[in-house]
């Protein structure tokens, strides 16, 4: 598991956002760490939380379920949750097969 967490600001908006960059794996093994990061973000009052998965090479249903759980948890707060993934990636395959983008806000980065 490898996460890089960064506080970010959007242009024309003073509210702080938070980006959780998930590297290599998005599996059940990372679920507890993701849950903790989301909980910390709620406590700190971030209005927008990004889960950046564009560098994920391995994902499984447990990891995707944690993304869904995070979106549900944040739907009960003032926070917006956006999952970033790369076109043609393993995460995109899961998004397409589960319909994740129908109930979780997503942003697609084009593959280079």
C-alpha positions, 0 to 999 in steps of 0.5 A: 500500500502506498498513499500520498496525501496532499491538501490542495486548493481549487482556482477561484475557491478558498475552500481547501480540498484533499487528494488521496493518491493511491499508488499501485494497489486498490484492493481489500488490503488498502480498505482500512487505510482508505477508510481512515483517510476519509474519516480524517478528511471528514474531521478536518472539514474538507469540502472536496476529497479526491481519490486519485487512482491513476497510478493503480495497477491492481484493483479488486472488488474489495477495493472498489467496494471501499470506494463505494463505501467512502462515497456513501459515507461522504454523502452524509456530510458536506464533502464532495467525493471525486474518483480520478482514474486513467482511461484504459486502466484496471480501475476503468474496467471496474468502473465499467463493470460495476457502474460505479460512475452512476453513483460516484462522481468520477474524472477520467484522465486520458492515457498518455 
